[in-house]
Amino acid sequence: MLSCFVPLLILRPLITAFLEYILAIEVFKRGKLMPIAITCFLFFLATYQFGEFLYFTSNQNRFWLSVSLFSTTMLPAYGILLI
């Protein structure tokens, strides 16, 4: 675990991920215009934030780095669907 970070700054990605997951669920339930694409986009944004949080707080850094990289890689594909 890296100890050079302020604990309150570590909570920012967790809070952001939590809000993005809630927003993704709401868009999936009530979305009118392309709800699947927007939900997937929000889901991968939240997964990146959650992976970033767990990267800095857990001992399995390589796994969470891979999760964050995968979700970041998926974002342009879903972004193109929104154009």
N, C-alpha and C positions, 0 to 999 in steps of 0.2 A: 504494500500500500504506500502510495506517495504521501508524504507528510508535509509537503510544502504548500498545500492549499488550505484556504480558510474554510472551516466547516460550513458556514452559511452559504458560501459560493458553490459548494458541492450540492446543496439542495436545489439550486436553480434548475438543473436539467431534470430532476425528479418531478418537481412541480410542473414544469413545462410539459413533460411527457404525460403526466396525469391529466392535465387540461386538454392536451391534444387527443388522447384516447377518448375522453368524454365527448369532445367535439366530433370525433370520427363516428362515434356511436350515434350521436344526434343527427349528423348528416346522413348516415345510413338509414335511420328510421324516417326522417322527415324531408330528405333531400328531393328536390324536384328535377334539377338539371344535372345529369350525369352523377348520381350519388355513389355509384360503385367506384368510379375513377377518383373522385374527390376523397372518398373514404380510404381507399388504398394509399393515396398520397399522404393524407394525415396520419394513417397508421405507420407508414415508413418514417415519417418525420418524428413521430413519438417513439418509435423503436430506436431510432438513432439517439435521441435524448436519453432514453432509458439505458441503452448500451453505454453511453458516455458516463452516466452516473455510476453504473456498476463497474466500469473499467477502473475508475478511481477509488472505488470503495471495496472491491473484492480481491481475492487472491488469484482468480482465474482471468488475468488480464488479456491473455491471447484470445480466449473465446469471445469475450465481450468486445474486443477490438474487431474481431471478424464479424460479429453481429452488426456493429455500427457501420463497418465498411460495406456489408451487403445491403443494408437499408439505405445507405447513401448512394450506392450504385443504382438502386431501383428508382430513385427519385426522378432522374431525367426522363425515364421511360413514361412514367405517369404524368409528368409535366407536359410532355408532348401530346398526350391524350387530351389535355385540357385546352389545347390551342384550337 
